[in-house]
Amino acid sequence: MNTTAVVVVSAVLATAAAAGVSFALRPPADDAAAMKLLDVETRLGDLQRANEELRGALDALRDRPEPVAAAPVQRREAAPVTQEMIAAAVELYLSKRAGRAEAADAAAGGDGGEAAFDLERDFDKLAGTNFWSDSALWRKAFEAGRMDDVIAKFEELAEANPNDPESQMQLARACMSYVQMDQSKWQFSMKADKQFDKVLALDDHHWEARFTKAVSYTFYPDFLGKKKDAIAHFETLIDQQDSMPVQDDQAQTYLYLGNLLAEREPERAAEIWRRGLRRHPNNQELQQKAGQ
């Protein structure tokens, strides 16, 4: 497959993966942790299937047969598939997927007649949140056609506070929220990744930025080498977590790292899971991975 297409698809899946992780990090309801994890796994499985579907569509575009001409047969060289054609195909595919998602949301019911989003009134309410912690408010901004304005305002805040990790992180959250609601806006996934780097440059121990970045890299094709970067980030997180108060979300670090190592270094993966279980003894996934 054309490398440009793979990179574009990877960027979309990376952000979608980060979206799934952010969903998993919402405060769990009582006795609902297992169901939450199952839902996240289902969503990630859907993303992987979408990846295969898109790969097939792009391969078909690349390898489409030359039409058979009427007799006498006059063969001619097929027009090459350009990067612009691939980008257009990706854009069309993602737009259709976004349209289906919006139709499903509409079928599920409206907003109950609540007041429309007002940028001046509601912008401050978005700060410190993302789509997965307050989907109703973010969707209001999106349905009002104000997401570009919301992104612009967070960009202004980030530029005005270049040394504030939270200002940089909030811009990343806004970008991911935008892609979650409209997957055709895949370019914002790359912008979010750059924001993660800015956050980590200011605060090397910013758990959310490093974890989300690491998870997104697990969805890139192997030849791009991002899984090695993901492993490095997860290893850093595990070392840093040893000096942090124990949080339930941190168990995911051991699970992801172990899964990445399981095929080539099964013994090391098992040790990572056991290490995680010692820190999170009630985590059911770690118990299963560690054979307990």
VENFEN-V515152 format. One record per backbone hydrogen bond with DSSP energy under -0.5 kcal/mol. NH is the residue of the N-H (numbers start at 1). CO is the residue of the C=O. E is the energy in kcal/mol with one decimal. If there is no record, write none. Layout:
nh=<NH & NH>
co=<CO & CO>
e=<E & E>
//
This chain:
nh=<6 & 7 & 8 & 9 & 10 & 11 & 12 & 13 & 14 & 15 & 16 & 17 & 18 & 19 & 20 & 21 & 22 & 23 & 24 & 25 & 26 & 32 & 36 & 37 & 38 & 39 & 40 & 41 & 42 & 43 & 44 & 45 & 46 & 47 & 48 & 49 & 50 & 51 & 52 & 53 & 54 & 55 & 56 & 57 & 58 & 59 & 60 & 61 & 62 & 63 & 69 & 75 & 82 & 86 & 87 & 88 & 89 & 90 & 91 & 92 & 93 & 94 & 95 & 96 & 97 & 98 & 99 & 100 & 101 & 102 & 103 & 104 & 105 & 106 & 107 & 108 & 109 & 109 & 114 & 122 & 123 & 125 & 126 & 126 & 127 & 129 & 133 & 134 & 138 & 139 & 140 & 141 & 142 & 143 & 144 & 145 & 146 & 150 & 151 & 152 & 153 & 154 & 155 & 156 & 157 & 158 & 159 & 160 & 161 & 162 & 164 & 165 & 168 & 169 & 170 & 171 & 172 & 173 & 174 & 175 & 176 & 177 & 178 & 179 & 180 & 181 & 182 & 185 & 188 & 189 & 190 & 191 & 192 & 193 & 194 & 195 & 196 & 197 & 198 & 199 & 200 & 201 & 202 & 202 & 203 & 206 & 207 & 210 & 211 & 212 & 213 & 214 & 215 & 216 & 217 & 218 & 218 & 219 & 220 & 224 & 225 & 226 & 229 & 230 & 231 & 232 & 233 & 234 & 235 & 236 & 237 & 238 & 239 & 240 & 241 & 242 & 243 & 244 & 250 & 251 & 252 & 253 & 254 & 255 & 256 & 257 & 258 & 259 & 260 & 261 & 262 & 265 & 269 & 270 & 271 & 272 & 273 & 274 & 275 & 276 & 277 & 278 & 279 & 280 & 283 & 284 & 287 & 288 & 289 & 290 & 291 & 292>
co=<2 & 3 & 4 & 5 & 6 & 7 & 8 & 9 & 10 & 11 & 12 & 13 & 14 & 15 & 16 & 17 & 18 & 19 & 20 & 21 & 23 & 29 & 32 & 33 & 34 & 35 & 36 & 37 & 38 & 39 & 40 & 41 & 42 & 43 & 44 & 45 & 46 & 47 & 48 & 49 & 50 & 51 & 52 & 53 & 54 & 55 & 56 & 57 & 58 & 59 & 67 & 73 & 80 & 82 & 83 & 84 & 85 & 86 & 87 & 88 & 89 & 90 & 91 & 92 & 93 & 94 & 95 & 96 & 97 & 98 & 99 & 100 & 101 & 102 & 103 & 104 & 105 & 106 & 111 & 118 & 119 & 122 & 122 & 123 & 123 & 126 & 130 & 130 & 134 & 135 & 136 & 137 & 138 & 139 & 140 & 142 & 141 & 146 & 147 & 148 & 149 & 150 & 151 & 152 & 153 & 154 & 155 & 156 & 157 & 159 & 161 & 163 & 164 & 165 & 166 & 167 & 168 & 169 & 170 & 171 & 172 & 173 & 174 & 175 & 176 & 177 & 178 & 182 & 185 & 186 & 186 & 187 & 188 & 189 & 190 & 191 & 192 & 193 & 194 & 195 & 196 & 197 & 198 & 199 & 199 & 203 & 205 & 206 & 207 & 208 & 209 & 210 & 211 & 212 & 213 & 214 & 215 & 216 & 217 & 221 & 222 & 221 & 225 & 226 & 227 & 228 & 229 & 230 & 231 & 232 & 233 & 234 & 235 & 236 & 237 & 238 & 240 & 241 & 247 & 248 & 249 & 250 & 250 & 251 & 252 & 253 & 254 & 255 & 256 & 257 & 258 & 261 & 265 & 266 & 267 & 268 & 269 & 270 & 271 & 272 & 273 & 274 & 275 & 276 & 280 & 282 & 283 & 284 & 285 & 286 & 288 & 287>
e=<-1.8 & -2.4 & -2.2 & -2.8 & -2.8 & -2.3 & -2.0 & -2.6 & -2.7 & -1.9 & -2.3 & -2.8 & -2.3 & -2.3 & -2.1 & -2.2 & -2.7 & -2.3 & -1.8 & -1.3 & -1.3 & -1.9 & -2.2 & -2.2 & -2.2 & -2.2 & -2.1 & -2.4 & -2.1 & -2.3 & -2.6 & -2.1 & -2.1 & -1.9 & -2.1 & -2.2 & -2.3 & -2.1 & -2.0 & -2.2 & -2.5 & -2.6 & -2.3 & -1.9 & -2.3 & -2.6 & -2.3 & -1.7 & -2.2 & -2.8 & -0.5 & -0.5 & -0.7 & -1.9 & -2.7 & -2.2 & -2.3 & -2.6 & -2.6 & -2.6 & -2.5 & -2.7 & -2.3 & -2.2 & -2.1 & -2.6 & -2.3 & -2.2 & -2.1 & -2.4 & -2.2 & -2.1 & -2.2 & -2.3 & -2.1 & -1.4 & -0.6 & -0.9 & -0.8 & -3.4 & -1.7 & -0.8 & -0.8 & -1.5 & -0.8 & -2.2 & -1.1 & -2.0 & -1.8 & -2.6 & -1.7 & -1.8 & -2.1 & -3.2 & -1.8 & -1.8 & -2.7 & -2.5 & -2.9 & -2.2 & -2.2 & -2.2 & -2.3 & -2.1 & -2.1 & -2.4 & -2.6 & -2.3 & -1.4 & -0.6 & -1.9 & -0.7 & -1.6 & -2.6 & -2.5 & -1.3 & -1.5 & -2.5 & -2.4 & -2.2 & -2.3 & -2.4 & -2.1 & -2.0 & -2.1 & -1.5 & -1.8 & -2.1 & -2.0 & -1.7 & -0.8 & -1.3 & -2.2 & -1.9 & -1.7 & -1.8 & -2.1 & -1.5 & -1.7 & -2.6 & -2.6 & -1.9 & -1.3 & -0.5 & -2.8 & -1.8 & -1.1 & -2.0 & -2.8 & -2.4 & -2.0 & -2.4 & -2.6 & -2.2 & -1.6 & -0.9 & -1.0 & -1.3 & -1.4 & -1.5 & -2.2 & -0.6 & -0.9 & -2.6 & -2.5 & -2.1 & -2.4 & -2.6 & -2.6 & -2.1 & -2.4 & -2.5 & -2.0 & -2.4 & -2.9 & -1.0 & -1.5 & -1.7 & -1.3 & -1.7 & -1.7 & -1.1 & -0.7 & -1.6 & -2.8 & -2.3 & -2.3 & -2.1 & -2.1 & -1.7 & -1.5 & -3.2 & -2.5 & -2.4 & -1.9 & -2.2 & -2.3 & -2.3 & -2.7 & -2.3 & -2.3 & -2.0 & -1.1 & -2.3 & -1.8 & -0.6 & -1.9 & -2.1 & -2.6 & -2.5 & -1.0 & -3.4>
//
